[in-house]
Amino acid sequence: MKWTIPILVIIALMSAIVVPVSAEGAPTVTITDYKVTPSVLMPDSLGTITITIKNTAGSSTVTEKSGQLSDATYAVIKTTDTNVNIENVKLEGYGIEVLSKAFDRVGEIGPGQSIPISFSIRAPSKSGMYYPEVWIDTTGGKSTRYPIPVNVNTAVGIQRQAILIMDTSLSGTANPGEEIPVTLTLRNAGQTLADDVTIKLENTSAVVAPKNSDLYHLGAISGGGQQTVQLILLSDKKANAGLVRIPVTISYSAIDGVFQTQKTGIDLMMKGKAELGFVSVDTNPPRLTENTPFDLTIRIENTGTGEAKQVSAKIDLPAEGNKEAFIGKIKPGNDAPAVYLLEGAKAGNHPYNLTITYTDDMGVHTMIRQMNIRVPAADNSGNLILGLIILAILGFVAYRYWYLPKKNGDGTHPWVKKN
């Protein structure tokens, strides 16, 4: 009996012992990410610091066993979540002015879970690198201290981003209704790699569109490098002269993996191109006569896409008179007359040249067309008949008053009686 009481006490003490399965499940927190916005602050400017707090517990529960009855048997088995309770989060400035108050009683976060917390800050007047510190206090755990680098107007640690610049060059002119060859040169003016670079032409223009593909993949462009793209644009013949812009979207992945896009465009100065020809040739009177004055009218038409200016037309017809006409402007789809007042021409076919001079957006132009005009010989049949009549009358008079008296011998007329 003397050993009974000590043995019972030992058994009771052993039953009260708690054996944790593992100490690895003890909850704690860490800062897995932070972001300073903007990445470089100007002196006395405002910004934010955003941190991500994570519960680093390795599992969702921890098992406690007590009252060991044998090697694998316990009197009590208790399972609880390994949440961590955050009591306080604050930011110590160390040169940075912290505008936000400390976050008290943040609450519990489960195993592997994260929460973001942001602080408003003001940069000091002096440039430099500053290291404000985040303090995190948890219930029953260790306090966490984490410095955050803040750049105030210095070049230290600033990443030189990729800078893509697109240049456009034309191997010809941008004329409505024609194909327009374009060379795009995309160069990286930054210091870091731009990966997976693409160029997309936005087909929003009603007068210009790409002939083939509207999407070009250039791959990677290193800092200081460049890539070129050859493409052909199709233009509408009815496009008005002036500036036309084709929107372009450039997309690429920066060195930090962030996908970037930027907008630019291809600017084309559409030039109006006039095309002149003649519609009709008329004379007044319609039937010409040699050496008779007449008017020659040639109607000149503009079938091009641009306005023809300073239009003049000259002929080298072998005839006296006004052989140059000044017309002025002819708009696309219109025509205008060139009128020449001529003194007449000899009978026959007369080939001549029509020389038209004009200007448009492309410059000064001269065109020559070979023409022909026929002048019939004069119709003298009426004069011949009149001459024959006159000759007949003269013959009759001569016969009657000269031939017959002479035939009688005495000069008398036949109807005069002789004595």
Secondary structure, 3 states (H helix, E strand, C coil): CCCHHHHHHHHHHHHHCEEECCCCCCCCEEEEEEEEECCEECCCCEEEEEEEEEECCCCCEEEEEEEECCCCCEEEEEEEECCEEEEEEEEECCCCEECCCCEEEEEEECCCCEEEEEEEEECCCCCEEECCEEEEEECCCCCEEEECCEEECCCCCCCCCCCEEEEEEECCCCCCCCEEEEEEEEEECCCCCEEEEEEEECCCCCCEEECCCCEEEEEEECCCCEEEEEEEEEECCCCCCEEEEEEEEEEEECCCCCEEEEEEEEEEEECCCCCEEEEEEEEECCCCCCCCCEEEEEEEEECCCCCEEEEEEEECCCCCECCEEEEEEECCCCEEEEEEEECCCCCEEEEEEEEEEEEECCEEEEEEEEEEEEECCCCCHHHHHHHHHHHHHHHHHHHHHHHHHHHHCCCCCCCCCCC
